[in-house]
Amino acid sequence: MIKPHGSEQLTPKIVNTDEERVALLDSAKSMKKMTVNSAAAANLVMLGAGYFTPLEGFMGKNDVISVANNMKLESGLFWPTPVVNLTNQEVDFKEGDTIALIDPNVEGDQIIAIQNVDKIEELNSKEIDNIVLQVFGTKDISHPGVQTFYEQGNKLISGDVKVLNFSYFEKDFGETFRTAMQIRASIESKGLTNVVAFQTRNPMHRAHEELCRMAADRVNADGILIHMLLGKLKSGDIPADVRDTAIRTMVDHYFPKNYVMITGYGFDMLYAGPREALLHALFRQNCGCSYLIVGRDHAGVGDFYGAFDAQDIFDTIPEDALLIKIFKADHTAYSKKLDKVVMMRDVEDHTKDDFVILSGTKVREMLSKGESLPSEFARPEVAKVLMKHYMKE
């Protein structure tokens, strides 16, 4: 099986034994406490679940700037996006302290992790602007990821962590949330050696379904991992529980039994386009996948990125930066001539009028207006799930 990124084995930061967890929670009673923001809490979930192997915790200033400018840590290890605990709060602890981190997404001041504070550093406005520009490609605050990053503050709290729980993800998405360790173990137990991963934050329409089939066929995959984001999205995106039901419905009706693994991970979408595509590939490698499907405007938002920028960036990184490969997907559309979904580059005898262009945005627009989805857009069973959600809105 493919090795984890920068490591011989996964390095999850979750505390595995009840005994250690109870002891840490008892010690936390006398610790200084800090309520982290949602992005930092999501980073803790990813660290705990082994997705961010081989990181030990939150990055310090030198690593953050190096990652932004050069896509690598000071150690030289490839890493495409900062993993940070930023705050605009006044802190009552100092470097060298051990502090308890409070989850902002769970009621009752639940402690999500214990952090050893290595450094407390400030980023000036010029440094923050540069980080934002390098990671997101823009400083425009109408970009949801840019706005979120600016709102987090300029005080950087770095250091190793011990994660105590997976926030709300296990409770709210028990059937779907999986750690990198669990996915890797599942792949191994099934005897799979060439799994292709599909990232989604939307329900899967016909183009997505066929894209998974095409990719699996062309790379000779022996399994598909549908790996959905379960964390915070931008307004207007379809909620995770509805998406989960829609995807399971599609797989149950249209894929061979036991060929597709449906799982989810707890993270807040960055909408960082090309940089986030690299991060998606990195943590799918940590899951044990050999390929990641990267399609049109992968991890993008609005008109901030070119249609295939997220594919092109893989051609700019060192050959040994990642072990996982990507499957570059073209525009997908429904062919009226062939009566099926195709990648447009694969059919030469078509004109523009021979295609029905499929997009998640178009699907959401139609549903929000109460319009039925044509069969070229969505399977009837899936359309029924989505219509039920929109009728409640």
C-alpha positions as CSV (number, residue, x, y, z in Angstrom):
1,M,0.0,0.0,0.0
2,I,1.1,3.6,-0.7
3,K,3.1,5.1,2.2
4,P,1.7,8.0,4.3
5,H,3.1,11.5,3.5
6,G,6.6,12.0,4.9
7,S,6.3,9.0,7.2
8,E,6.5,5.2,7.3
9,Q,3.3,5.1,9.2
10,L,0.4,7.4,10.2
11,T,1.0,9.7,13.1
12,P,-2.5,10.5,14.5
13,K,-2.6,12.9,17.4
14,I,-5.8,11.4,19.0
15,V,-5.4,10.1,22.5
16,N,-6.2,6.4,22.2
17,T,-6.9,5.2,25.7
18,D,-9.6,6.2,28.1
19,E,-7.1,6.2,30.9
20,E,-4.9,8.8,29.2
21,R,-7.9,10.9,28.2
22,V,-9.3,10.9,31.7
23,A,-5.9,11.9,33.1
24,L,-5.5,14.7,30.6
25,L,-9.0,16.0,31.3
26,D,-8.3,15.9,35.0
27,S,-5.0,17.8,34.5
28,A,-6.9,20.3,32.3
29,K,-8.8,21.6,35.3
30,S,-5.8,23.5,36.4
31,M,-4.7,24.6,32.9
32,K,-5.2,27.9,31.2
33,K,-7.9,27.6,28.6
34,M,-8.3,29.0,25.1
35,T,-11.4,28.8,22.9
36,V,-10.2,28.2,19.4
37,N,-12.0,29.2,16.2
38,S,-13.8,26.7,13.9
39,A,-10.9,26.5,11.5
40,A,-8.4,25.6,14.2
41,A,-10.9,23.0,15.7
42,A,-11.2,21.5,12.2
43,N,-7.4,21.3,12.0
44,L,-7.4,19.5,15.3
45,V,-9.8,16.9,14.0
46,M,-7.6,16.4,11.0
47,L,-4.5,16.1,13.2
48,G,-6.3,13.7,15.5
49,A,-7.6,11.5,12.6
50,G,-4.1,11.1,11.0
51,Y,-5.0,13.0,7.9
52,F,-2.3,15.6,8.5
53,T,0.5,13.0,9.1
54,P,3.3,13.7,9.8
55,L,2.5,17.0,11.5
56,E,2.6,17.0,15.3
57,G,0.5,20.1,15.9
58,F,0.1,23.8,14.9
59,M,2.7,25.5,12.8
60,G,4.9,28.4,14.0
61,K,5.5,31.6,12.0
62,N,8.6,30.4,10.1
63,D,6.8,27.3,8.9
64,V,3.6,29.2,8.0
65,I,5.6,31.7,5.9
66,S,7.6,28.9,4.3
67,V,4.4,27.0,3.4
68,A,2.8,30.1,2.0
69,N,5.8,31.1,-0.1
70,N,7.4,27.7,-1.0
71,M,4.8,25.0,-0.2
72,K,7.2,23.3,2.2
73,L,8.0,23.3,5.9
74,E,11.3,24.6,7.2
75,S,12.4,21.0,7.3
76,G,11.9,20.8,3.6
77,L,8.8,18.6,3.7
78,F,6.2,19.4,1.1
79,W,3.0,21.0,2.6
80,P,0.6,23.2,0.6
81,T,-1.5,25.2,3.2
82,P,-0.9,26.5,6.7
83,V,-2.2,24.5,9.6
84,V,-2.6,27.1,12.3
85,N,-4.1,28.1,15.6
86,L,-4.7,31.9,15.1
87,T,-6.5,34.2,17.5
88,N,-7.3,37.8,18.0
89,Q,-7.9,37.2,21.8
90,E,-5.6,38.4,24.5
91,V,-4.0,35.3,25.9
92,D,-3.3,34.7,29.6
93,F,-0.7,32.0,29.0
94,K,2.9,32.1,28.0
95,E,5.4,30.1,25.9
96,G,6.2,26.8,27.6
97,D,2.7,26.4,29.1
98,T,0.4,23.5,28.5
99,I,-3.1,24.7,27.7
100,A,-6.6,23.2,27.2
101,L,-8.3,24.1,23.9
102,I,-12.1,24.6,23.9
103,D,-14.2,23.5,21.0
104,P,-16.3,26.4,19.6
105,N,-18.7,24.0,17.8
106,V,-19.9,22.0,20.7
107,E,-21.9,23.2,23.7
108,G,-20.7,23.1,27.2
109,D,-17.1,24.3,26.8
110,Q,-15.9,20.8,25.7
111,I,-12.1,20.4,25.6
112,I,-11.1,19.2,22.2
113,A,-7.3,19.1,22.7
114,I,-4.3,19.8,24.9
115,Q,-1.6,22.0,23.4
116,N,2.0,22.5,24.5
117,V,2.6,26.1,23.7
118,D,5.9,26.3,21.8
119,K,5.7,29.9,20.6
120,I,3.3,32.9,20.7
121,E,4.0,35.0,17.7
122,E,2.4,37.9,15.9
123,L,1.9,38.2,12.1
124,N,1.9,41.8,10.9
125,S,-0.6,42.9,8.3
126,K,1.9,42.7,5.4
127,E,2.7,39.1,6.4
128,I,-0.9,38.1,6.6
129,D,-1.6,39.7,3.2
130,N,1.2,37.8,1.7
131,I,0.0,34.5,3.2
132,V,-3.5,35.1,2.0
133,L,-2.4,36.0,-1.5
134,Q,-0.1,33.0,-1.8
135,V,-2.5,30.5,-0.5
136,F,-5.8,31.8,-2.0
137,G,-4.4,33.7,-5.0
138,T,-6.4,36.8,-4.0
139,K,-6.9,39.2,-1.1
140,D,-10.5,39.8,-2.1
141,I,-12.7,39.4,1.0
142,S,-15.7,38.3,-1.0
143,H,-13.7,35.1,-1.3
144,P,-15.1,33.0,1.7
145,G,-11.7,31.4,2.5
146,V,-10.0,34.8,2.5
147,Q,-12.6,36.4,4.7
148,T,-12.3,33.5,7.2
149,F,-8.5,33.7,7.3
150,Y,-8.5,37.5,7.9
151,E,-11.1,37.1,10.7
152,Q,-9.1,34.6,12.7
153,G,-6.6,37.2,14.0
154,N,-2.9,37.7,13.9
155,K,-1.6,35.9,17.0
156,L,-0.1,32.5,16.2
157,I,-0.1,29.9,18.9
158,S,2.2,27.0,17.8
159,G,3.0,23.7,19.3
160,D,2.3,20.0,19.6
161,V,-1.2,18.8,20.5
162,K,-3.0,15.8,22.0
163,V,-6.5,15.5,20.6
164,L,-9.2,14.2,22.9
165,N,-12.1,13.8,20.6
166,F,-13.4,14.5,17.0
167,S,-15.7,17.4,17.9
168,Y,-19.2,16.9,16.7
169,F,-18.4,14.7,13.7
170,E,-18.6,11.2,15.3
171,K,-21.9,12.1,17.0
172,D,-23.6,13.8,14.0
173,F,-22.1,11.6,11.3
174,G,-21.4,8.3,13.0
175,E,-22.1,6.3,9.9
176,T,-19.9,8.4,7.6
177,F,-17.1,10.0,9.6
178,R,-13.9,8.0,9.3
179,T,-10.3,8.6,10.3
180,A,-7.4,8.1,7.9
181,M,-6.5,5.0,10.1
182,Q,-9.9,3.5,9.6
183,I,-9.9,4.1,5.8
184,R,-6.4,2.7,5.4
185,A,-7.4,-0.4,7.5
186,S,-10.5,-0.9,5.4
187,I,-8.6,-0.7,2.2
188,E,-6.0,-3.2,3.6
189,S,-8.7,-5.6,4.9
190,K,-10.4,-5.7,1.4
191,G,-7.0,-6.5,-0.2
192,L,-7.2,-3.4,-2.4
193,T,-4.1,-2.0,-4.0
194,N,-5.2,0.7,-6.4
195,V,-8.0,2.9,-4.9
196,V,-9.2,6.1,-6.6
197,A,-10.6,8.9,-4.4
198,F,-13.3,11.3,-5.2
199,Q,-13.6,14.5,-3.1
200,T,-17.0,16.2,-2.8
201,R,-18.8,18.9,-0.9
202,N,-21.9,18.5,-3.0
203,P,-24.4,15.7,-3.7
204,M,-23.2,13.7,-6.7
205,H,-25.0,14.4,-10.0
206,R,-24.7,12.2,-13.1
207,A,-21.4,13.8,-14.2
208,H,-19.8,13.0,-10.8
209,E,-21.1,9.4,-10.9
210,E,-19.8,8.8,-14.4
211,L,-16.5,10.5,-13.6
212,C,-15.8,8.0,-10.8
213,R,-16.5,5.2,-13.3
214,M,-14.3,6.6,-16.0
215,A,-11.4,7.3,-13.6
216,A,-11.6,3.9,-12.0
217,D,-11.7,2.2,-15.4
218,R,-8.8,4.2,-16.9
219,V,-6.4,3.7,-13.9
220,N,-7.6,0.1,-13.5
221,A,-8.7,0.8,-9.9
222,D,-10.0,-2.0,-7.7
223,G,-12.0,0.4,-5.5
224,I,-13.4,3.9,-5.2
225,L,-13.4,6.1,-2.1
226,I,-16.1,8.7,-2.1
227,H,-14.7,11.0,0.6
228,M,-17.1,13.9,1.5
229,L,-16.4,17.0,3.5
230,L,-18.5,17.1,6.6
231,G,-17.4,20.4,8.1
232,K,-18.4,24.0,7.6
233,L,-19.3,25.2,4.1
234,K,-20.3,28.5,2.6
235,S,-24.0,29.6,2.7
236,G,-26.0,28.0,-0.1
237,D,-24.2,24.7,-0.1
238,I,-26.3,21.6,0.6
239,P,-26.0,20.4,4.2
240,A,-23.9,17.3,4.9
241,D,-26.7,15.1,6.1
242,V,-28.7,15.6,2.9
243,R,-25.6,15.1,0.8
244,D,-24.8,11.9,2.6
245,T,-28.2,10.5,2.0
246,A,-28.1,11.5,-1.7
247,I,-24.7,9.9,-2.3
248,R,-25.6,6.6,-0.5
249,T,-28.8,6.4,-2.5
250,M,-26.8,6.8,-5.8
251,V,-24.2,4.2,-4.8
252,D,-26.8,1.7,-3.6
253,H,-28.7,1.9,-6.9
254,Y,-25.9,2.4,-9.5
255,F,-22.6,0.8,-8.3
256,P,-21.6,-2.8,-7.7
257,K,-22.0,-3.9,-4.1
258,N,-18.8,-3.4,-1.9
259,Y,-17.0,-1.6,-4.7
260,V,-17.4,1.9,-3.3
261,M,-16.5,3.1,0.2
262,I,-18.6,6.1,1.4
263,T,-16.8,8.1,4.1
264,G,-16.4,11.6,5.3
265,Y,-13.9,13.8,7.1
266,G,-14.2,16.7,9.5
267,F,-12.7,19.8,8.0
268,D,-13.9,23.4,7.2
269,M,-13.6,24.0,3.4
270,L,-10.9,26.5,2.5
271,Y,-12.1,27.2,-1.1
272,A,-8.4,27.6,-1.9
273,G,-8.6,26.0,-5.3
274,P,-5.2,24.8,-6.5
275,R,-3.5,24.8,-3.1
276,E,-6.5,23.0,-1.5
277,A,-6.3,20.4,-4.3
278,L,-2.8,19.6,-3.3
279,L,-3.9,19.3,0.3
280,H,-6.7,17.0,-0.8
281,A,-4.2,14.8,-2.6
282,L,-1.9,14.7,0.4
283,F,-4.4,13.5,2.9
284,R,-5.9,11.0,0.4
285,Q,-2.4,9.5,0.2
286,N,-2.6,9.3,4.0
287,C,-5.8,7.4,3.6
288,G,-4.1,4.8,1.4
289,C,-5.4,6.0,-2.0
290,S,-3.3,5.8,-5.1
291,Y,-5.2,8.4,-7.2
292,L,-7.3,11.5,-6.6
293,I,-9.8,12.7,-9.2
294,V,-9.2,16.4,-9.8
295,G,-11.9,17.9,-11.9
296,R,-13.0,21.3,-13.2
297,D,-12.5,24.1,-10.7
298,H,-11.6,21.6,-7.9
299,A,-12.1,23.2,-4.5
300,G,-12.8,26.6,-6.1
301,V,-15.4,29.2,-5.6
302,G,-16.9,31.9,-7.8
303,D,-14.6,33.0,-10.6
304,F,-11.4,33.2,-8.6
305,Y,-9.7,30.3,-10.3
306,G,-9.3,29.0,-13.9
307,A,-11.2,25.8,-14.8
308,F,-8.1,23.6,-14.6
309,D,-5.8,25.6,-12.3
310,A,-6.1,22.9,-9.7
311,Q,-4.8,20.3,-12.1
312,D,-2.0,22.5,-13.5
313,I,-0.5,23.1,-10.1
314,F,0.5,19.5,-9.8
315,D,2.8,20.0,-12.8
316,T,4.7,22.7,-10.8
317,I,5.6,20.7,-7.7
318,P,8.7,18.5,-7.3
319,E,8.2,15.0,-8.7
320,D,8.8,13.5,-5.2
321,A,6.5,15.9,-3.3
322,L,3.7,13.4,-3.2
323,L,3.4,9.7,-4.0
324,I,-0.3,9.8,-4.9
325,K,-1.2,10.5,-8.6
326,I,-4.1,12.5,-9.9
327,F,-6.6,11.7,-12.6
328,K,-7.2,14.8,-14.6
329,A,-10.8,15.1,-15.4
330,D,-12.1,17.2,-18.3
331,H,-15.4,19.1,-18.6
332,T,-18.1,16.4,-18.3
333,A,-21.4,16.8,-20.1
334,Y,-24.4,14.7,-21.2
335,S,-24.2,13.8,-24.8
336,K,-27.5,13.9,-26.6
337,K,-26.0,11.9,-29.5
338,L,-24.7,9.1,-27.3
339,D,-27.4,9.3,-24.5
340,K,-24.8,9.2,-21.8
341,V,-22.4,11.4,-19.7
342,V,-19.0,11.9,-21.4
343,M,-15.8,13.8,-20.9
344,M,-16.0,16.4,-23.7
345,R,-12.4,15.8,-24.8
346,D,-13.2,12.2,-25.6
347,V,-15.9,12.9,-28.3
348,E,-14.7,14.6,-31.4
349,D,-17.9,14.5,-33.6
350,H,-19.9,16.8,-31.3
351,T,-20.9,20.4,-31.5
352,K,-21.8,22.6,-28.5
353,D,-25.5,21.9,-29.2
354,D,-24.9,18.2,-28.8
355,F,-24.2,18.6,-25.1
356,V,-26.2,19.3,-21.9
357,I,-23.7,20.9,-19.5
358,L,-24.0,19.5,-16.0
359,S,-23.0,21.5,-12.9
360,G,-23.7,21.4,-9.2
361,T,-24.4,25.1,-9.3
362,K,-27.1,24.6,-11.9
363,V,-28.6,21.7,-9.9
364,R,-28.8,23.9,-6.7
365,E,-30.4,26.8,-8.7
366,M,-33.1,24.5,-10.1
367,L,-33.8,23.0,-6.8
368,S,-34.0,26.3,-5.0
369,K,-36.6,27.4,-7.6
370,G,-38.6,24.2,-7.0
371,E,-37.9,22.9,-10.5
372,S,-37.6,19.2,-11.2
373,L,-34.2,17.9,-12.2
374,P,-34.0,16.3,-15.7
375,S,-32.7,12.7,-15.9
376,E,-29.5,14.1,-17.6
377,F,-28.7,15.9,-14.4
378,A,-29.5,13.5,-11.6
379,R,-30.7,10.0,-11.0
380,P,-34.5,10.0,-10.1
381,E,-33.8,8.5,-6.7
382,V,-31.2,11.2,-5.9
383,A,-33.4,14.0,-7.3
384,K,-36.2,12.8,-4.9
385,V,-33.8,13.1,-1.9
386,L,-32.8,16.6,-2.9
387,M,-36.3,17.8,-3.7
388,K,-37.4,16.7,-0.3
389,H,-34.7,18.9,1.3
390,Y,-35.6,22.0,-0.7
391,M,-39.3,21.6,-0.1
392,K,-38.5,22.0,3.6
393,E,-36.5,25.2,3.1
